[in-house]
Amino acid sequence: MHKRPNIAWFLAIGAALAGGAMPMGTPAVAVSAVSSHPTKKSDPLSETAEEMREYLQDLAEEKKFTGTALVVRHGKVLVRAAAGAADEEKRIPNRPDTVFRIASVTKQFTSMLVLKLRDRGLLGLDDPVCPYLSPAYIKTCPQAWKPITIREIVTHTSGIPDIQELPDFYAKLSQPTTTRKLIQRFVNKPLDFKPGTSWKYSSSGYILAGAIIQAVTREPYGTVLHDEITGPLRLRHTGYSRRNPPAGYARGYFTVGSPALPINGSQAFSATGIYANADDIVRWDRSFGAHLVAPPATVKQAFTPQAKCPSNGCLNLPSSAYAFGWLVDQLHGHRLRYHPGLLQGYAASNMYLPDDDIAVVVLSNVQDTNTNDIARHLATMVLKSCE
């Protein structure tokens, strides 16, 4: 391999096939560096791991990858990498265990909370949302909302306009708020379409889902997240805060060198407000395959298409349908479930191929990082090496 110039704050971990396992029964280990293990050149996965490491390093040199990336197959770490700064001003580098805001990857967690509370008999997917929201969050439910169901708000088929499209959304993103005030911002807006007749992405629906989760459990969203998911799965670096993530998280940037205003967690809430690191997201993905997050029938439902995507794909990304917080797609003939995340200062992509037990996670604190393309390229490289 040719020599490369030094890259500020770059760490890369490749080809950890010998001893790189991440068993589901043990906590994810946060590390800053791991030496590559010698492997046989004839091993296709070893060669692919080296190619992935070089690919990420090339992107980092071009300032097209800032953040962390983790690729795991059957519990074996193929690549764990980090590049760029978690805090440019303080010269703190990103590490493989750095915590990021994961933006709309949050929707996977909120959807699973809804399914788990359904399993407990606390709500029904086809229940109207209005009785859960009034009077705690809205005095009177709009007439247009009365047919809307819980299933529709988490599959983006409710017709409720997306709060992120409001002209003042980003101006208020750094200001503390309440769930009730969030809902008041879109409760009287006309619907984009008749409920259940079309698909349009809407974080507003997921804000309502968070309110319903709080209403039926009588607990804050972050507490329910911990009790139902992050605690049992030992996702020790994943959570929700109405303010900021724990100290040490990656600060957000629009582009390298251009800081974004901070995000107040109460504004992001149950739609985009969760923070995590790559190890925890991989553990989250693999908990589906191991049926640790929920019973097999619930896991199957989480991945089952609920709404057909527009002709150009949901979120203009390759996809045929939307499930419960997951885009439905095929990658070279293999089932792919994934979700992107994009919010002020952050980009994320979580890809899981359930039949192959392959998880690819790319988290960035630079908003213009194309995490989806990076993750898809890494996933494709792994699949091709297994052919």
N, C-alpha and C positions, 0 to 999 in steps of 0.2 A: 504493500500500500504506500502511495506516495506521501511525502511529508506535507503537513498542512501548517499554515500559520497558526499562531496561538489565538484562540478565541476567548474574549473576556468572559469569565464565569461560566465556562462550558464543562459539563460533566456528561459522560456517555457510558452506559453499561451495556455490554453486548454479549451475546452467546453464553448466557449463564445456564446452560443446559445441565451441567453437572452440579447438583446441589442447589439449583435455582427454583425449586418447587415452592408453591404457595398453597399448602394444604388447606382445605376449607375448615379444618378443625383447629387451626392455630391462627393467632392474630397476624395481620399483615405487618411485616417488618419495615419500618421506615429507615432507609439508608441513604447516605450521600454518595457513596462510591462502593463498587464491588469489582474486583479484578476479574477479567475474562478468564475462563477456564480453557485449557488447551483441548481441542476437539479434532476428530479425524476430518481431513479435508473432503472425504467422500460423503460426509453426512450432509444431506441437502438442507436440513434445518439450521445447522451450524453455519453453512455458507450464507443462507438467507439472513440469519441474525446479523452477520457481519455486513451484508449489503444494506440492511435496514439501518444499522448504526451509521454507515457512511452516508446514506441518504439523508438522515436527520442532521448529521454534521454539516453536510453541504448546505442544507436549508438554513442552518444556524449561521453559517458564514455569510449567507446572503441576507440575513436578518428576516428570513421568512418563517423561522420557527423560534419562538420564545415561549418557554413553559416546560411542561413535562410530557413524556410519552411512555406508555407501558404496553407491551404486547406479551400476552400469556396464552399458551396452548397446553391444554390438559394439565394445568397447574405449573407448567414449566415456564420460567421467565425467558423469553427470547431477547427482548430489549427493554431496558429501563434507562431512560435518558432525560436529561434536563439541560436547558440552554437559556442564556440571557439573565436578566436581573429581575429578582422579586421586588427590589426597591432600588431604583437607579440612584436616587439621591444619597442613600446610605451605603451604596455599593454592596448590597446583599444579593448573592446569586440565587437563582432558582435551583432547587435541589429535587431529586426524585420524590421526596416526601413532602414537598411544599404544598400548602393548602391554597386552593383557588376558589373563587366563586364559580359555580358550575352553570349558572344562568338557567336555561330552560331544560337542562338535563334533570332539574328539580322535578319536572312533571312526571317522570317515571316513579319517583318516590311518592308523590301526592296521589297518583293513580293507584298505586299499590295500597296505600293507606285506605283509600275508599273501598277497594276490594276486600281488604282484611276486615274492615268494619262491617261490610256487607255480610261476610262470613260469620261475624258475631251477632248478626241480626239487628244491628243498630241503624241500618238504613237499607234501602232497596235501590238498585241501579235505575229502575224505571219509576221511582218515586218522583213526583214533582218537587222542584227545588224550593218553591215558595214557602211551604209550611216550616222548613228548616231555617229559613232566613228571617222571617217576620215573627215577632217584632224586634228580635235581638239586633239585627243588622239593617233592616229597612222597616219603616213604619207600615207601609202598604206595598204589597207586591204589584208591579205594573201588570196591567191586563195581558200585555204581550208575553210576559214571562210565565204566565200560569200553566201553559202546556209543557214548558221546558223541564226536562228530566235530569237527574244526576248523570246518567250515562251520556247525555248530550253535552253537558258542560265539560266533561273530561275527554270527549272525543272530537271536540271542536265542531259540533253540528248544532249548536244552540242558536246560532245567529246573533248572539250578543257581541257587539263591537269590541274590538281589542283595545284595552286600556293603553297599550303601547302606541297606538295610533293617535291618541289625543295630543293636541299641540303642546300641552304643558307637561307631558309625562316626564321627559328627561329633565326639565327645569326643576321638577319637584323630587327627583330621584334621590337627592342627598338629604332631604328633609324628613324628620320623623313623622309618622302618621299612625292611624289606627285602621283596623280592618273595616270598621263601619264607614270611615271617611273614604277609604279606597273605593268601596262599593258605591258610595254616593256619587262618585265621579262619572260612573257610566250607567247607573240604574235607570235613568230617564232617556237614554239615547235610543233612537229607533233601531230595531233589529235590522241586520244586514239581509236576512232572509227568513222565511218561515221555519221554525224549529224542525230539525230532522230532514230537511229537504236538500241540504247542500253541506259543503265542508269549507270552513275558513278558520285559520288559526286565530285563537283568541286567548290571551293570558287572563282575560277577565273571567272566563269560565273556571280557571284554576284558582283564582282568588275566591270565587264562590265556593269551590270545593273545599278550600282551606277553612272557610267560615263554617261550612257544614260539618267538617271534621271536628272543629271546636265545639259546635253546638251539641253534637250527639255524645261526645266524650266528656264535655264540661272541663276540658283541659286545653292549655295553649297548644298551638300547632307543633312547636318545637318539642314539647313534652311528649306528645303522641308519637312524633317521629322517633324519638329516642326509645320509648317504651315498646313500640311495635316493630321497629326496623333496626335502627343503629345500635341499640343496646343488645338485643338478641344476636345480631350478626357480628357484633364486636367491631363495628365501623368507628374506630376511636378518633378519627380525624374528620368525621362527617357530622354536620348538625345544622341547626338554624338559629340565628340570633336576630333579634329585632334591631340590633345596632350593627356591629361589625363582627366578622369572624374573630377567633382567638388571635392573640398577638403572633406575629410571624407570617401571616398570610401574604400572598402576593398582591402588591398594589396594582391597580389597573392602569393601562395606557391605551390611548387611541392607536398610536403607532409608536415604534421605538423612539423614546425621547420626548414623547408628547403625553404627559400625564392626564388621565381622566379624573373628573370629580369623583369622590367616593360615593358608594351606593349605601343608602340606609336600608338595612334589612327589612324594616317594616313596610317599605314601599315595594320591595320585591316579593315578599311574603311567600305563599305556597305555590306561586307560579314560577319564580326565578330565584328564590332566596337562599337555597341550600349552598353550603360550602363543603368541600371534600378534597382529598388528594387522590392520586391515580391508583394507589394500592387499594384504597377503600372502594373505589368504583369497580375495579376488577373483582374484588370480593363480592360486591353487590351483584354484578353480572353472573358470577358463577354460583351464587346462591339460588338463582333460578334453576340452573341445570341440576343442582343437588336437592332441589325442593326444600331448601332451608328457610326461604323467606315466606313461603306459604305452601299449602297442600298442592299436589300435582294438578288438580282440576283448576285451581285458582291461577297457578302459573300458566297453564295452557290458555286460559281466558285472557290473561294479561297480554299474551302474544298474538291472540286471534284478531284478525281484521274486524274493525267495527264500522269503518266508514271508508268509502272509496275516495282516493285522492283525485284532485283535478288532473287534467291531461298532462300538465307539465310537472306533476308530482307534488306531494305535500311539501310546502315550504320551498318549492322550486328545486327540490332535491330528488334523486332517483328513489322512487317509492310507488307502490301500487295502492296502499291503504294505510290507515292509521289505526293502531290498536289502543291499548290503555297506556298512553305515555311513550309509545314506541312507534317509529315508522317501520312499515313492512316492506321488505325488499328482498331481492335475490342477488347474490354476488357470485358470478360464475357458476350458477346452478345450485348454490348453497343458500339455505335460509339465513337471512340477515335481519336482525332487529337492532335499531339504533335510534339515537336522538341527538340533534345538535343543540348547542347553547350559544346565544349571542346577546350580550348586554353591555352597557357602557363600560369599556375597559377590559372586557373578557370575551373569550371564545372557547368553546368546548365541543368535543364530539365523543360519544360513547357508543361503540359498536360491539355487538355480541352475535356470534354465530352459534346458536344453541346446539345444532347437530354435530358441530366440530369442536365444541368447547374451546372456542377462540375468542378472547376478549382483547379489544384494542381501544385504548383510552388516550386522548390527546387533550390536554388542558393548557390554556394560554392566558396570560395576563396582558396580551396585546390584541386589541379588538380586531385588527385587520389580518390576523393570522388565519389562514384557511385550514382550520382544524379538520373540517370534514374531508377535504381532499387528501390531507396527510393521513388521516385514519383509514380512509378507503384504500389508499395506495399500500399502506402497511398490511392491511388485511388481505389484499390481493397477493402480495408477496408471500405471505404465509400459506395461503391456499395453493398457489402454484408450486411451492416447494413440497407440498404433500401429495401432489398428483403422481 
